[in-house]
């Protein structure tokens, strides 16, 4: 943990410098059977490509508001950190009509069309697959992101005291996100313990919570970044068979469960 980190993007950079090979996000979709594990380095590469897409192709600037109409998903986590990297406000579940750009999953495309700015659609298919037919009026994220650069540098420094995240109607600066995440990481460490998979020394948290609340965002991303841990992010956890959760906790060497 670097005491000088003031934004979520700073936390990711410190994690990358400290241990790029450790697992950061392991994602399950129990409706499709998908499992994806991303190391810090792989996750950071997705973030860099997405930030380049934001800043370059989408012409997003610090202070612009991006409404994220997305579930708890590994690609949503990528977008949250990409927004922080550029200085764009990530408004989780906000009003697309008031946004500078909108990022939508396949189930919220109609609502996303209220945005007069740039629109990006995520198919949320296994392996980051594209839409079979791109939705009208949207850029397909899976088509646009692979060709983006693997390194990112913002055109302007990101101010940690500016609004970085809006969740459940609450605005948080980058510094406030980091402070909250550090507090939560400490509490998770007190209540969980144990080594994480792959040599990770932080707590490994399994989260089935929605990203529509701070608790879900923290358990499913930010606390792991702040505390040197990792997250097992589960979508459609209710579809697990009897005993499935206990098996996953054991297989993934989970220390804390949030659902």
DABELBEL-V314129 format. One line per field, one symbol per residue. ss: DSSP state (A for helix, B for strand, O for the rest). burial: # if it has 9 or more other ideal C-beta (glycine too) atoms within 8 Angstrom, else .. Layout:
ss=???
burial=???
This chain:
ss=OOOOOOOAAAAAAAAAAAAOOOBBBBBBBOOOOBBBBBBAAAAAAAAAAAAAAAAAAOOOOOOOBBBBBOOOOAAAAAAAAAAAAAOOBBBBOOOAAAOOBBBBOOOOAAAAOOOOOBBBBOOOOAAAOOOOOOOOOOBBAAAAOOOOOOOOOOOOOOOOOOBBBBBOOBBBBAAAAAAAAAAAAAAAAAAOOOOOAAAOOOOBBBBOOOOOOAAAAAAAAAAAAAAOOBBBBBBOAAAOOOOAAAAAAAAOOOOBBBO
burial=....#.##########...#.#########...#.#.####.#############.##.###.###############################.#..########.##.#####..#######.....##..##..########..#...#.#...#.#.#.####....#######.###.###.##..#...##..#.########.#.##.####################.#......##..##..#######.
